[in-house]
Amino acid sequence: MKNTKEKVMALIVQNPIPLIAIRDSLSSMNIVDIGDIFDDLGREQAIQIFRMLPKDIAANVFAHINPEKQQIIVETLTGTEAGTIIDGLFMDDAVDFIEEMPANVVTKVLANVTTERRATINQLLQYPDDSLGSIMTTEFMALGEDLTVMEAFEQMRKTRVHGLHTCYVVRRDKKLVGYISLKTLLLAREHQRVGDLVRRQVISAQTQDDQEVAAALFGKYDLLSLPIVDSENRLVGIITVDDVVEIVEEEATEDFEMMAGIMPSDDADPYLKTGVIRLSFKRIGWLMILMFAAIFTETILTGFEDAMAVLPALIPFIPMLMDTGGNAGVQTSSLIIRSMALNEIAVKNLLTAWWREIRVALLCGLGLSIANAIRVAITGPRNPLLTIAVSLTLMVVVVLAKSLGCLLPMAAKKVKVDPAVMAAPIIKTLLDVVSLFLYFSIARLILPGL
């Protein structure tokens, strides 16, 4: 497939463009790969190539073109042509397109789609961002429980839906009863009732649930699709595997950005296509917060200037203590955040997780303190009390760091803040301050004259 794509790109750069050869090559490609080609095309090339696509695949290819090129293409189409393309998309893809486009493009498109589709799009746009209602598709197979198997197949032949591997069974009031697999229907007798074949142990979610709920359910129950119901248990849509892949990627990206101290945003552009100003704004916020937070470190160092003047040998150990504390805290917070994301632990497990981390910290702290004492004895100043002060501080800092790394993400979850906020930048900055304060406080207690 890579060779086919390269062949098409080689044809496109020719002048004049051999349209027939390109059309023949495109006909042998997967629609997703055709959509990828548009990433590398200029404005005029994108318009020209899209117009030569066969009408029966144009809408499917359009769904896999990046939003920037989608806008260029739609702006060159007539209102009727644009409406035809959007009518040909699955509903979730149509809503994704509408959400990405500027107001003038949205107005043009909605004015030329069918009345029924316009109403459905407007309804889906009213759901909160990141809710299941906002990303579900309304094109699914719903069978009445009173239908026979023969009638069910007749209905399936007439309906355009996402995958027929699973059909959902509803009552006359549209309330979800259960589901039935295509295999079950194929093996059943023609005059059997669907209601007699239905499996009623159905896993579902509600329109107002966060999209992370769908990802968790798909992972737990190995689903291919998930029915979405309203507050009265009426089936209104489904979430499919391709939706969940996008959810997982989006949530992972958001968590990664927050853990790296980058302001998350809805901008899904790749790195090389994101403007420098945009990248700067996403980063400078946390950098500014952390810069001012470092003032506390400066204050502590200023407050203990007299101790450093009396015993300059205190100073070389400061970077080691700060880095070790920060690294220990980041280790724990990363594991706790991941475990909560995978539903391996919850806030109710706080004390259990904390006690586990304290024991880990004591063992790690003891090992680090012994290693540091040996290193100081070999290469450091010949001051046993200073060695004891540093080693004791190291032990206390590691225990405190792992405690904070465990407690802060879980506390954030409790107050409904994304635990990823309590990751590397916050934990490390906080522990820098705590490590310094503990170090000089312990040194004053142990070392005479400070």
N, C-alpha and C positions, 0 to 999 in steps of 0.2 A: 504493500500500500504506500510505503514511503516513496518508492520509485515512481508510482503513478502520480503522486503529488508533485514530485520534482519535475516530472514530465510536463504536467499542466503548467507549472510556474515557468518552465523554459519556453513553452508555447506563448504564454501571456506576454512575455517581454519582447517577442518578435514584433516587427513593424512591417506591414500591417499584421494584426493579430489573426491567426488562422482559426476562425470561429468554429468551423465544422470539426476540425481536429480536436479542439478543446471540448466541444459538446460531446463528442464520442468518448473522450477520456473521462469526462465527468460522469457519464452514464454508468461507468464501471466502478465508481467510488462510493464508499459509505457516506451518508449525508453528513455525519459528524466531521469526517475528514474534508468534505467540501466546504463546510462552515469554517474550518481552520484555515483554509486557503485565503479567506477574506482578510485575515489578520495582516497579511503581507502585501495587500493590494492598495494602490492609491485610490483616490476618489473616483476618477473616471473609469478605472479598471474594474472597481467593485460594482459600479452601476452596470457596466457593459456585461460582465460575467453573470450577474444575477439575472439580467433580462434574458439571457440565453438558456436559463434553466428550464426544464420541462415543467409545465404547470402543476403536474401531479406531485412533484417533490419540492417545489419552490418554497412552500410554507414550512415544510419540515426542515429544510436547509436554513431558512430564515431564523428558526428558533435557536440554531447553533452558531449564529454570527454574533460577534461582540456588539454591545450597544452602540458604540460610536459608528460602526459601519451600518448598523440597522437604521440609525437616524438618517444617514446619508442616503440610503436606498429609499426609505419612505418619503423623504422630501422630494425625490425626483419622480415618484409615482403619482398618478392621478388619484383623486379621492376614492374612486371606485376600485382601482387596483390595490390601493392600500387596505381598503376594507376587505377585499377578497383574501388578501394575505392573512390578515388578523383572524378572519372567520375560519381560515384553514388551520390555525394553531390550536393546540390543546389549551384549555382554559387557563391552567397555571402558567403556561408559557406566554399567553396573551397578557395576563396580569403583570408578569415580570417585565414584559416589554413596556407596558403603559407606565409602570413605576419608574422606569429609567429615562423616559422621554420628556423633553420640555413641553410646556403647556400648548404651544402652537401645533406640535405634532400630535399630541393627544387629542386635541379638538378635531383635527383633520381625520384622524383614524376613527374616533367614536361616532363621528357624523356619518360614517359610511359602512358601519357594521350593522348586522341585523339588530332589531329592537330587543329581541330576547337575549342576545349575547351582550349588548350594551348594559342591560339591566343586571345581568350576572356579574359582569366586570365591576360595575359600580358597587354591587353588594360585597364582593370580595375585597375591594379597596377600603371598605369601612372597618374591616377587622384590624385590631392593633398590630403594629409591626412585630415580627417575630412570633406571632401566634400561629397556630396550625390553620386557623381559618384563612389567614392571609396567603398561605402557600399551597393549600389543597387544590385539587382539581375537582370540578363538578361533573366530569365525564367518566362515569363508572357504570358497571352493569348491576342494576338492581332488579331482582326478580320478585314478583308477588308469590307468596307462599301457596296460593291456590292454583298457580299455573301447573300444567303438565310438563313433562320433560320435552315433548314435541313443541309445545307452545313456547317454552323457554328458548329453544334453539331458533325458532322463528324470530323471536324478539332480539336475540343476539345477532342475527344476520342483518338486522335493520339498524343497529345502533353502533355509532362510532365511539369507542371508549379506549381508555388505557388498559392494555393487557386483559385477556379473558381467562387467565389462570385461576382467578378467584371471582366468584359472583356473590353478591350480597343479597340476602333475602329480607324483604320488608313486608310489613302489614299494609293494609289499604291506607292507613294514616301516615305511612312512610317511616314508622318506627322500626328500628333495626331488630331483626329476629335472630339472625345468625349468618352463616356463610356456607357456600357449597363450591366444591372444586369442579373444574371442567372435567377432570377424570371421572368423578362421581356421576356427572350428567351423561358422559359418553357410555358408561357401563350400565346405566339404569335403563329400565324398560320405558318405552315411549309414553305410556299412559300413567306412569307413576307421578304423584304430586311432588312438587318441589318441597313443600312443607314437610313431607315425610322423609326427605333425604337430608334436610338441613342440619348442620352442626351448630348447636346453640351456644357453645362455649367460645364466644367471639371476643377478641381483644379489640377495644376501641378507645378513642380519645375524644375530647371535646374541642370545639372551635376556639375557645378562649385559652386553651392550654399553651404553654410555651413550646416552641419548636424542639427544645431539648428533650421534651417528653417523648416525642416520636422517635428520636434517635435511640433513647433508652429502651423503648418497647421493641423496636426492630432488633436491637442487639440481644435483648433478653429472650424473645420468643421466635427468633429467626423468621421474621415476617417477610413477605414479598410486597404486601400492601397493608395499609392500616385504615379502617373506616373511621371517619370523623362525624360525630353526631352533635346536635345542638343540645340545649339545656333540657329538652323534652325527649331526648334519645331518638330524634328523627335523623335519618341518614342524609347528610348534606354534601359529603365529599369524601375523597380518599387521599392518602399520602402514599406515594410509590417509592420504590428503592432509589430512583434517580433523585427524588426530592431529598431523601435522607442523606445521600452522598454530599449534596450541596450544603445541607444543614451541618453535617459533621465538619466539612471544610471551613464553613463560615465561623462556626463556634471555635474551632481549633485556631483559626487565624486571629480571632478576637482575643482569645486567652493568651496566645503567644505575644500579641502586641502589648497587652496589659502587663504580662510578666516581664517584658523587655522595657517597660517604661515608655510605651508609645500610645498616644491617645487613639483608641479604636474608632473606626468610622464606617459608614456604609459604602465607602468608595472601594469597589472591588477591582480597580485597575491593577494590572501587573506592575511590578517595581519600575521597569524601564519606561512604562507609559504614564507614570505618575509624575506630575510636575515637581520641580525642586521646591517651590513655595509651599505646595501642598504637603510634601514630605516634612518640610521644616516646621509647619504648624502642628503636625501630628506629634512631633518629638519635643518641641521646645517647652510645652506645658509641664511635663513631668521633670524635665531638666531644671526648669525654674523652681519648681517645688523642692526638688532634692537639693538644689544649690542653697536655698535659704534654710533648709533643714540642717545643712552642714554647719550652719552658724553655731548650733549647740556644741558641735565638736570643737569649734574654735574657742567657744566660751570656756569649756572644760580645760583645754590646754592652757588658756590664759590664767585660769584659776589655780592651776598647779605649777605655775612658772617657778615658784620658790622651791618646790620639791625637785624639779628638774635642774635647777641651778645648784642645789646642794649635792645631788647625785645624778650627774649627766648619764651614767650607765643605764638609767631608766629608759632613756629615749630610744635606743635601737630596738627594743622589744615592742614598741607601740604598733608598727605596721603588722607584725606577725600576729599580735593579739586581735587587732581589728579585722584582719583578713580571715583568720580562723573562725572568729565569731560569726562574721557575715556568711562565710561558706557553710558553716554548720547549720545556720538558720535557713539558708536557701535550700540546702539538701532536704531538710524536713518539710519546709513549706511546699516544695515542688511535689514531693511524694503525697502529702496530704491533699493538695489541690487535685492531683491526678486521681487519687482514690475516691474523692468526693465526686469528681466528674464521671467516674465509672460506677458510682453508687455502691462502692465497696464499703464505705463508711458514711455515717450521717452525724448530724450534730448530737444526737442522743448517745453516740459512742465517744463523746469528748473525753471523759475521764479515763476510759479504757485506752484510748489512743495516747493521751498525755502520759499516763503511767508507763506505757510501752516506750515512749520517746525518752522519758527520764532515765529508764534503765539503759537504753541505747547510749544516751548522752554520758552517763557515768562511766560506761565501759570505754567509749571513744575518748572522753576527757582524761581518763586514767592513762590510756595508752599514749595520748599526745603529751601529757605532762611528763611521763617517764622518758619519752623520746627527747623532749625538750631539755629535761634536766641533764641527760647524758650529753646532749649537744653542747649545752652551756659549760658543763664540766670539762669538756675537751677544748672548746674554742672560745668560750665566753669569759667574762670577768670572774676572778676568784673571790666570789662573795656568796657564801651559802645562803644567807638570808634573802638576798636578791633572787637567787634561784628558786627558793621556796615561794617567794611572793609571785614570781612569774608563773610558776607551775600551778600554784593554787588559783591564781586568776584565770589561767587557761581552763582549769577544771570547772570553775564557776561559770565562766563565759559560755562554754560549750553546753552546759546543762541549761542555762538561761536561753541560749540561742535556739536550741532544739525545742524548748518549751514554747517560746514565742512563735517559732515556725509551725508548731502544731496548733496553738490556741488562736492565733490571729486569723488564719483562713476560716476556721470553724466559727469564730465570732462574726466574721463578715457574712458568712452564710446565714447565721442566725438572724441578722438584721437585714437580710435580703440584699446584700451587696455582693457583687461577683467576687468569689474568693481569690481569683487571679490578681486582684488589686494588691493583695497581701503577698506579693512575690518578691523577686530579687531586689528591685530598687528600694521599696519601703523597708523590708526586713534588714537589708544590709546597712542602710542609713541609720536605722534605729539602733542596730547592734554596734555600730561604730561609736555612737554616743555612750551606750551602756558599757561597752568594753573599756573605754577610757576611764570612765568614772569608777568602775570597779577596780581597775588596775591601780590607780593612784590611791584609792581609799584603802585597799589591802596593803599596798606598799607603806603607807603611813602607819598602819597598825603594826607591821612586822619590822620595818627598818627604823632604827633609832635616828633621831635628829631631823626627820622630814616634817 
